[in-house]
Every structure is written in structure tokens, then in C-alpha cells.
Amino acid sequence: MKRVALSLFFLFSLQIGFTQKLETLYSDLEKALEQREATAQKKEAHIASIREQIRPGLPLDTLFNRYYKMYEEYLTYRFDSAFHYIDLAERIAQKTGNETQQNLCKISQATLLATSGHFSQSLDLLQKIDRAHIDSTLLPDYYKAFEWVYSVWSEYSNDEYFTPQYKEKEIIYSDSILQVLPPGSNDYYYWLGEYKARTGDQPAAQKAYEKALESLPINTRLYACVTCGLAFAHKRQGNLDDYEKYLILSAISDNICPLKENLSMQELAFHIYLQKKGGLEKANRYLNYAMEDAIFYVNRLRMLEIARKFPAVVNAYQKESQGKSKRLTIAIIAISALMVLVIISLLFIRRQLYQVRSAKRSLDNLNEKLRNLNAELLNTNNTREEYMSLFLELCAAYIEKLNRYQELVRRKVKARQADDLLKQSSTKMSEADAKRFFVNFDTSFITLYPTFLAEFNALLREGEEIYPDKGEILNTELRIFALIRLGITESSNIATLLFYSPQTIYNYRTAVRNRAKNREEFEEQVKKLCLTL
């Protein structure tokens, strides 16, 4: 009996000690948050000092190194600035013809594009790099870029079909990273932890992360990444106290560095909301910090993640307000029954009313931020459509140019002006090129509008639906109305893009309209398909 009592006392003491340690960590985090503005100013001053070293007349190699240094400073701080400087660095690499530097720039651009949600563009860049001839020093960054694309893509997809495929790719590239990193380094142990975590061995992942954390200073990006990974390893093992501890450490590191591309703060906010009674104010404040960072960086993935969590916090505010209203009603009834407590009850009511008004103001602020976020996401969607339309208009112009060039060739040959013809640069849109264009267009369009086929056929009469043949993504009729959905309505432009005559396009459009439920408004209805944020 005595041993049991001693054991309980020991466990109780440990719990008290851990709680005090968490309170100390939260205190350190609050101090880091108080210094956010000063830390950001220090970061900007450091970047400005590097920018001042960029002057006209510098050797190209020196200029490349300074542009790349600017990219590294902005990589986890601000997307548009980072992309600007890596673009400048790539231009220098193209001038010098340095293939290693060119590949480094492609890897860096791909990493940035994936971070900002441009996943397919990121993969296109990486796939342009010849793996067989890449410099061995670039292999770690090369594999990390691939791993990062699939990692954030799986988070963004968050479904049962694509996410498992992307996670398999994450594991493959995590293993590839380990093959090219120096064993025993902090970086090696971090990626070993990532590999073990993704393959389900959480205890081994925890040990690897703990090894990676040895001697790492808190003001480094790797420290923030390792502690974040360690937090999730503990969470998967059911150790929520350690999960909370390492999330706090990661959030402190994010704010000290500072890193605007981060995850820990929003995860910590949601953990507090779910697990900490009375922590709604802190959870709301931390989630606002996370949103500020995501907007500053222009990180669409993080904004989307936070947008998914906002409604839960808003509902919690509403429930809290309802609970306070119920307590207020009880207090009024108690006043009627217990007149001797009138003064105390009135003070209590006054306090409760103040808290209700405060909660309502906070709720209004949250709703306003949510409306702003939705507007921003809608603007992003509109911009995407504008770029797609612009791309197709350019394609139409180029195809028309090729057609004119073919006509020129025929005239020159008939006129026996071969010498003049040889002076012209030869260009031809082959059948293979046309087929490749259709495949690229079909794939891009269905990726942007995955529900188009179902919504389009819903506008047609029963039994008149249009489906592509086996092996096709879209057929000619579907491509015509896909272009109309993108805002290209002139038959001449559509004909140019699809290599038909305007009359043929007109015939197709008429035939499909005749199959529609509402023939007169059919094309206007097509323009409004797939309207999503």
C-alpha cells in the first residue's frame, strides 16, 4: 500500500513538473510573439545589407551568388521576392552557360512553385532536368524538391484517390534523399525521421528526430522542421503532452528565424482549441498569427488549411456565447429568489454582459477575416482562369502563324522561289504536335475543372450525353465547349485551336445545341459550369 502511494505521488509530481515546463515554454513563445515586428525588421535589414552588395559591373559568377543568396533569404519568408531573385539568378546562369547553376535554379523554382500551390508547374520544371547528367552536389536538393512537391500536393488534395499516390512518392523520394546525404549529419537524421514516420515506424522516427536535434540551434530552419516532425511522431504514439511541447518549440523557432512558411502555429492553435478548456482566446490569437504569416508569404496551401479550421473556432465562439446567455438567465432567476444577493448578482450580470459583448466583437472580427479570405480565394480562381484563357489565345495566334507560313511555302514552291524559301525559318505543326497539344490541353482543363464532364452532360437531354472514346480525355465536341467555358467563343479562334474550319466548328456547335435541354441558353449555361472557389 505504501509503495502504491509513493508511485502515485511520484507520477503526480512528474505531471506537475511537466505542466510547469509547458507554462515556461508558452511564456517563451509569448515573448517571441511580442518580438515579431522587431524580428521582421531585423530580417529586412539583413536582406537590405545583401541587396546593397548587388551593383552593376560585378562578375557574372559573383552576381549569380548574390542573387541566389537573396533567394535563400526570401525562400521561407516571402514567395514573390524569392521567385524574383531566383529568376534573376537563372538569367545569369543562362548567360554563362553553367549547367549546374541552371539546374540549381530549376530546383529552387520548383520548390517555390510547390510551396505556393503550383504543383504541376513545379513537376514540369523538375522533369526538364536530366537526372543522368546532374551534378552530384545537387542531388540532395533535387530529391528534396520532388519530395516537397508530393508532400504539399498530398496535403492539398486531402482525398482518398490522389493523396495515397502522392504519399507513396513522398516515401520513395525520402529514401532517395537518404542515399545522397552524409550519414551522421543533422540533415540525415531529420530525413531518416521523415522516412520512418511515413513508413509507420513512429518510435524509430522519434529516435531519429531526437538525434537530429542534438546541437541544433533554435534559430535555424532545420530546428523548426525537426521539432515539428518530432511533435507529430509523439502525436501518432498518443503522447499529446510531448506533441504540445515540441509544437511550442517549433513555433518559437519559426518566430525567431523568422519563417513565414510554417505549420506549427496553426497546429498548436487547433490543439489548444481541442484539448485546452478555456483556451479559446489563445487558440484564436495563434490562428490569427498563422493566417498573417500565410497571407504575408502568399501561401495558398496554408491559407486553405486555416480556412478549414476557422469555422470550428467560430462555432466554438457561438456555443460559448450561448452558454453565457444560459448562465445569465439562471442568474436573473436566482436574483428573483434570493433578494439578499441582489448586489452580488448585479455585479455578476454586468461582468457577464461585458464578456458577451467582447465575444461578439471577436466573432465579428473572425467573420470579417473569413469573408476576406473567401474573396481572396475567389480572386485566385479568377486569375487562374485569366491565365488559362491567355495561354489559349497565344496558342491560337501561333497556330494561325503556322498556317500562314505553310501558305507562304506553297506559294514560294509554285513560283520556284526556292532561294527565298530557304531564307525563311522552317516551322511546321505536325500531327504529333497537334495530338500532344490536345493531350496537354485536355489534361490541364480536366485538372482545373474535374467536374466539367458531368456538369456539361447534365445540360443535355437524357440519352444525348457526350462522352470521349476509350483512351481519350476529351473529344472534339467536348473540347469546343471546354474552350467556350474558358471564354473563347469565336468559331474562328476555336477552329484555329482545334485545326478545323470555322464552318465545321459552327456545325459542331449547332449539333450539340440541338441536343441541349435549353437550346437558346445552352452556351451561356456552359460558361457558368464549374464555378468553384
C-alpha positions in Angstrom: 0.0 0.0 0.0 2.8 2.3 0.9 4.5 1.6 -2.5 1.3 2.4 -4.4 1.0 5.7 -2.6 4.7 6.5 -3.3 4.2 5.6 -7.0 1.1 7.8 -7.2 2.9 10.7 -5.5 5.8 10.3 -8.0 3.5 10.4 -11.0 1.7 13.4 -9.6 5.0 15.2 -9.1 6.1 14.4 -12.7 2.8 15.7 -14.0 3.1 19.0 -12.0 6.7 19.4 -13.3 5.7 18.8 -16.9 2.8 21.3 -16.6 5.2 23.9 -15.2 7.6 23.2 -18.1 4.8 23.7 -20.6 3.9 27.0 -18.9 7.6 28.1 -19.2 7.6 27.2 -22.9 4.3 29.1 -23.5 5.9 32.1 -21.8 8.9 31.9 -24.1 6.5 31.6 -27.1 4.6 34.7 -26.0 7.9 36.6 -25.7 8.8 35.6 -29.3 5.4 36.7 -30.5 5.8 40.1 -28.8 9.1 40.5 -30.8 7.5 39.5 -34.1 7.7 43.1 -35.5 11.2 43.7 -34.3 12.4 40.3 -35.6 10.8 41.0 -39.0 12.6 44.4 -39.1 15.9 42.7 -38.3 15.3 40.2 -41.1 14.5 43.0 -43.6 17.6 44.9 -42.6 19.8 41.8 -43.1 18.2 41.3 -46.6 18.8 45.0 -47.4 22.5 44.7 -46.5 22.8 41.8 -49.0 20.9 43.7 -51.7 23.3 46.7 -51.3 26.1 44.4 -52.4 24.5 43.9 -55.8 26.0 46.5 -58.1 26.4 46.9 -61.9 29.7 45.6 -63.3 30.1 42.7 -60.9 31.5 39.5 -62.4 28.7 37.2 -63.5 29.6 34.4 -61.1 29.6 36.9 -58.2 26.3 38.3 -59.4 24.8 34.9 -59.5 25.9 34.0 -56.0 24.4 37.2 -54.6 21.1 36.7 -56.4 21.0 33.2 -55.1 21.8 34.4 -51.6 18.8 36.8 -51.8 16.6 33.8 -52.9 17.7 31.8 -49.9 16.9 34.7 -47.5 13.4 35.0 -49.0 12.7 31.2 -49.5 10.7 30.8 -46.3 9.9 34.5 -45.8 8.2 35.8 -49.0 7.3 33.9 -52.1 7.2 36.7 -54.7 10.5 38.1 -53.7 12.2 34.7 -53.6 10.9 33.9 -57.1 12.1 37.3 -58.4 15.7 36.7 -57.3 15.9 33.1 -58.4 14.6 34.3 -61.8 17.4 36.8 -62.0 19.9 34.2 -61.0 18.7 31.9 -63.7 19.2 34.6 -66.3 22.8 34.9 -65.2 23.2 31.1 -65.4 21.9 31.1 -68.9 24.3 33.8 -69.9 27.3 31.9 -68.6 26.0 28.6 -69.9 26.7 27.0 -66.5 24.5 23.9 -66.5 24.9 23.2 -62.8 23.7 26.7 -61.9 20.8 26.4 -64.3 19.7 23.1 -62.7 20.1 24.7 -59.3 17.7 27.5 -60.3 15.2 25.0 -61.8 15.2 23.0 -58.5 14.8 26.2 -56.5 12.0 27.5 -58.7 10.2 24.1 -58.4 10.4 24.2 -54.6 8.9 27.7 -54.6 6.1 26.8 -57.0 5.1 23.8 -54.9 5.1 25.9 -51.8 2.7 28.3 -53.4 0.4 25.6 -54.7 1.6 25.4 -58.4 2.2 21.6 -58.2 2.1 20.6 -61.9 4.3 23.5 -62.9 6.8 22.5 -60.3 6.9 18.9 -61.6 7.3 20.2 -65.2 10.4 22.1 -64.1 12.0 19.2 -62.3 11.3 16.8 -65.1 13.2 19.1 -67.5 16.4 18.3 -65.5 18.4 15.4 -67.0 18.9 13.1 -63.9 21.8 11.3 -65.6 23.9 14.4 -66.0 23.0 16.4 -62.9 25.9 17.4 -60.7 26.2 15.1 -57.6 26.2 18.1 -55.3 22.7 19.0 -56.4 21.2 15.5 -55.8 20.0 16.2 -52.2 18.2 19.4 -53.3 16.9 17.6 -56.4 15.3 14.8 -54.4 14.1 17.2 -51.7 12.3 19.2 -54.3 10.5 16.2 -55.6 9.6 15.1 -52.1 8.3 18.6 -51.2 6.1 18.7 -54.3 4.4 15.4 -53.5 4.2 16.2 -49.8 2.3 19.5 -50.1 0.3 18.1 -53.0 -1.0 15.3 -50.8 -1.9 17.8 -48.1 -3.7 20.0 -50.7 -5.6 17.1 -52.2 -6.7 15.5 -48.9 -8.7 12.8 -50.7 -8.8 9.0 -50.9 -7.6 8.7 -54.5 -4.7 11.1 -55.2 -3.4 11.5 -51.6 -2.2 7.9 -51.2 -0.4 8.0 -54.6 1.4 11.2 -53.6 2.3 9.8 -50.2 3.9 6.8 -51.9 6.0 9.2 -53.9 7.0 11.0 -50.7 8.3 7.8 -49.3 10.3 7.0 -52.5 12.0 10.4 -52.6 12.6 10.4 -48.8 14.6 7.2 -49.3 16.4 8.7 -52.3 17.4 11.7 -50.2 18.9 9.4 -47.5 21.1 7.8 -50.2 22.8 11.0 -51.1 23.1 12.7 -47.6 26.3 12.3 -45.5 25.4 9.7 -42.8 25.5 11.1 -39.3 24.7 14.7 -40.2 21.7 16.5 -38.6 20.1 16.7 -42.0 20.5 12.9 -42.5 18.8 12.1 -39.2 16.0 14.5 -39.9 15.2 12.8 -43.2 15.6 9.4 -41.6 12.9 10.5 -39.1 10.7 11.7 -42.0 11.2 8.3 -43.8 10.4 6.3 -40.6 7.4 8.4 -39.8 5.9 8.0 -43.3 6.5 4.2 -43.3 4.7 3.9 -39.9 7.6 3.3 -37.5 7.0 6.2 -35.1 9.3 5.1 -32.3 12.2 4.9 -34.8 11.1 8.2 -36.3 11.2 9.8 -32.8 14.7 8.5 -32.1 16.0 9.8 -35.5 14.4 13.2 -34.9 15.9 13.4 -31.4 19.4 12.5 -32.9 18.9 15.3 -35.5 18.0 17.8 -32.7 21.4 17.3 -31.0 23.5 20.5 -31.0 21.0 22.3 -33.4 20.5 26.0 -32.5 16.9 27.1 -32.2 17.3 30.0 -34.6 17.6 27.6 -37.7 15.0 26.3 -40.1 16.2 22.7 -39.5 15.4 23.1 -35.8 11.9 24.2 -36.6 11.4 21.3 -39.0 12.9 18.7 -36.7 10.8 19.8 -33.7 7.6 19.8 -35.8 8.4 16.3 -37.1 9.1 15.2 -33.5 5.7 16.6 -32.4 3.8 14.6 -35.0 5.8 11.4 -34.1 4.7 11.8 -30.5 1.1 12.5 -31.5 0.9 9.3 -33.6 2.1 7.4 -30.5 -0.6 9.1 -28.3 1.8 11.3 -26.4 -0.2 14.5 -26.6 1.9 16.3 -23.9 5.1 15.8 -25.8 3.2 16.7 -29.0 2.3 20.0 -27.5 5.8 20.6 -26.1 7.5 20.2 -29.5 4.9 22.2 -31.3 5.6 25.1 -29.0 9.4 24.7 -29.6 8.8 24.6 -33.3 6.6 27.7 -33.2 9.2 29.6 -31.1 11.8 28.7 -33.8 9.5 29.8 -36.6 9.1 33.2 -35.0 12.8 33.7 -34.1 14.1 32.8 -37.6 11.6 34.2 -38.8 9.9 31.7 -41.1 6.6 32.8 -42.7 6.2 29.4 -44.4 5.3 27.4 -41.3 2.9 24.8 -39.9 3.4 24.6 -36.1 1.5 27.7 -35.0 -1.8 26.7 -36.7 -1.4 23.1 -35.4 -0.7 24.4 -31.9 -3.8 26.7 -32.1 -6.0 23.8 -33.1 -4.6 21.6 -30.4 -5.3 24.2 -27.7 -8.9 24.6 -29.1 -9.5 20.9 -28.9 -7.6 20.0 -25.7 -7.4 23.0 -23.5 -10.5 24.0 -21.6 -10.7 27.8 -21.6 -8.0 28.2 -24.2 -10.3 29.5 -27.0 -8.9 33.1 -26.8 -5.3 31.8 -27.1 -6.2 29.4 -29.9 -7.9 32.2 -31.8 -4.9 34.5 -31.4 -2.4 31.9 -32.5 -4.6 31.0 -35.5 -4.6 34.7 -36.5 -0.8 34.8 -36.3 -0.7 31.7 -38.6 -3.1 33.4 -41.0 -1.0 36.6 -41.0 2.1 34.6 -41.9 0.3 32.7 -44.7 -1.0 35.9 -46.3 2.4 37.6 -46.0 4.1 34.7 -47.7 1.3 34.2 -50.2 1.0 30.5 -49.2 -2.3 29.2 -50.7 -2.0 25.8 -49.0 -1.6 27.2 -45.5 -4.5 29.7 -46.1 -6.7 26.8 -47.2 -5.7 24.7 -44.2 -6.5 27.6 -41.8 -9.8 28.3 -43.7 -10.8 24.8 -42.9 -10.2 25.3 -39.2 -11.8 28.8 -38.9 -15.4 27.6 -38.9 -14.8 25.2 -36.0 -13.4 28.1 -33.9 -16.3 30.4 -34.9 -18.8 27.7 -33.9 -17.0 27.4 -30.6 -17.5 31.2 -30.0 -21.2 30.8 -30.8 -21.5 27.9 -28.3 -19.6 29.9 -25.7 -21.9 32.8 -26.2 -25.0 30.6 -25.8 -23.6 29.1 -22.7 -23.0 32.5 -21.2 -26.6 33.5 -22.1 -27.9 30.5 -20.2 -25.9 31.3 -17.2 -27.2 34.9 -17.3 -30.8 33.6 -17.3 -30.1 31.4 -14.3 -28.5 34.4 -12.6 -31.7 36.5 -13.2 -33.9 33.8 -11.8 -31.6 33.5 -8.8 -31.9 37.3 -8.2 -35.7 36.9 -8.0 -35.5 34.1 -5.5 -32.6 35.4 -3.4 -33.0 39.1 -2.9 -30.3 39.1 -0.3 -27.8 38.5 -3.1 -29.0 41.4 -5.3 -25.8 43.4 -5.3 -23.6 40.4 -5.9 -25.9 39.1 -8.7 -26.0 42.5 -10.4 -22.2 42.7 -10.5 -22.1 39.2 -11.9 -24.6 40.1 -14.6 -22.6 43.2 -15.6 -19.5 41.2 -15.9 -21.2 38.5 -18.0 -22.7 41.1 -20.3 -19.3 42.6 -20.9 -17.9 39.2 -21.8 -20.7 38.5 -24.2 -20.1 41.8 -26.0 -16.4 41.1 -26.1 -17.1 37.6 -27.5 -19.4 39.1 -30.1 -16.8 41.6 -31.2 -14.3 38.8 -31.6 -16.8 36.8 -33.6 -17.5 39.7 -35.9 -13.7 40.1 -36.5 -13.5 36.4 -37.3 -16.4 36.5 -39.8 -14.8 39.6 -41.5 -11.5 37.8 -41.9 -13.3 34.7 -43.2 -15.1 36.9 -45.8 -11.8 38.5 -46.8 -10.2 35.0 -47.2 -13.1 33.8 -49.4 -12.7 36.9 -51.6 -9.0 36.3 -51.9 -9.6 32.6 -52.9 -12.2 33.7 -55.5 -9.7 36.2 -56.9 -7.1 33.5 -57.1 -9.6 31.3 -59.1 -10.4 34.2 -61.5 -6.7 34.9 -62.0 -6.2 31.2 -62.8 -8.9 31.3 -65.5 -7.5 34.5 -67.0 -4.0 32.9 -67.3 -5.6 29.8 -68.9 -7.5 31.9 -71.4 -4.4 34.0 -72.2 -2.4 30.8 -72.9 -5.0 29.5 -75.3 -5.3 32.8 -77.1 -1.5 32.7 -77.6 -1.8 29.2 -78.9 -4.4 30.3 -81.4 -2.2 33.1 -82.6 0.8 30.7 -83.0 -1.2 28.1 -84.9 -2.6 30.9 -87.3 1.0 32.0 -87.8 2.0 28.4 -88.8 -0.9 28.2 -91.2 0.2 31.4 -92.9 3.7 30.1 -93.1 2.5 26.9 -94.8 0.7 29.0 -97.3 3.8 31.0 -97.9 5.8 27.8 -98.6 3.2 26.7 -101.1 3.4 30.0 -103.0 7.2 30.0 -103.0 7.4 26.5 -104.3 4.9 27.1 -107.1 6.8 30.3 -108.0 10.0 28.3 -108.0 11.5 30.8 -105.5 13.4 28.2 -103.6 16.2 30.6 -102.6 13.7 32.9 -100.9 12.1 29.9 -99.2 15.5 28.8 -97.8 15.9 32.2 -96.2 12.7 31.5 -94.1 13.0 29.6 -90.9 11.1 26.3 -91.3 8.3 25.6 -88.8 5.5 23.0 -89.1 2.8 21.9 -86.7 2.9 18.1 -87.2 0.1 15.7 -86.4 2.1 14.5 -83.4 2.5 18.1 -82.2 -1.2 18.6 -82.6 -2.0 15.4 -80.7 0.4 16.5 -78.0 -1.3 19.9 -77.8 -4.7 18.2 -77.4 -3.4 15.9 -74.7 -1.8 18.8 -72.8 -5.0 20.9 -73.2 -7.3 18.0 -72.1 -5.2 17.2 -69.1 -4.9 20.8 -68.0 -8.5 21.5 -68.4 -9.8 18.4 -66.6 -7.3 19.1 -63.8 -8.7 22.6 -63.4 -12.3 21.6 -63.9 -12.7 17.9 -62.8 -16.5 18.1 -62.7 -16.9 19.6 -66.2 -17.9 16.4 -68.0 -20.7 15.6 -65.5 -22.0 19.2 -65.4 -21.9 19.5 -69.2 -23.9 16.3 -69.8 -26.4 17.5 -67.2 -27.3 20.2 -69.7 -28.1 17.7 -72.4 -31.3 15.7 -72.9 -31.3 12.2 -71.5 -29.7 9.8 -73.9 -28.0 12.6 -75.7 -25.0 12.8 -73.4 -21.5 13.1 -74.9 -18.6 11.0 -73.7 -15.0 10.7 -75.0 -13.9 7.4 -76.6 -11.7 5.0 -74.7 -8.2 6.3 -74.4 -9.4 9.9 -74.9 -9.7 12.6 -72.2 -12.0 14.9 -74.3 -13.3 14.6 -77.8 -13.9 17.3 -80.4 -17.3 18.4 -79.2 -16.2 18.5 -75.6 -13.0 20.5 -76.5 -15.2 23.1 -78.3 -17.3 23.7 -75.3 -14.3 23.5 -72.9 -12.9 26.5 -74.9 -16.3 28.2 -74.6 -16.2 27.6 -70.9 -12.8 29.4 -70.8 -14.2 32.4 -72.6 -13.1 31.6 -76.2 -16.4 31.9 -78.1 -15.5 33.0 -81.6 -15.7 30.0 -84.0 -12.7 31.3 -85.9 -10.5 31.2 -82.8 -11.8 27.7 -81.8 -11.3 26.5 -85.4 -7.7 27.7 -85.3 -7.0 26.0 -82.0 -8.6 22.7 -83.0 -7.3 22.6 -86.6 -10.8 22.7 -88.2 -12.6 25.2 -90.5 -14.9 27.8 -88.9 -17.8 26.2 -90.7 -17.0 22.8 -89.2 -16.9 24.3 -85.7 -20.2 26.1 -86.3 -21.8 22.7 -87.4 -20.5 21.0 -84.3 -21.8 23.8 -82.0 -25.2 23.7 -83.7 -25.4 19.9 -83.5 -24.7 19.9 -79.8 -27.1 22.8 -79.1 -29.8 20.7 -80.7 -29.2 18.1 -78.0 -29.5 20.5 -75.1 -32.4 20.8 -72.7 -32.4 24.6 -73.2 -31.1 25.3 -76.7 -31.3 29.1 -76.5 -29.4 29.5 -73.3 -27.2 26.4 -73.6 -23.8 28.2 -74.4 -24.4 30.7 -71.6 -25.0 27.9 -69.2 -21.8 26.2 -70.3 -19.9 29.4 -69.5 -21.1 29.1 -65.9 -20.1 25.5 -65.3 -17.6 24.5 -62.6 -17.9 27.8 -60.7 -15.8 26.9 -57.6 -13.6 28.9 -55.2 
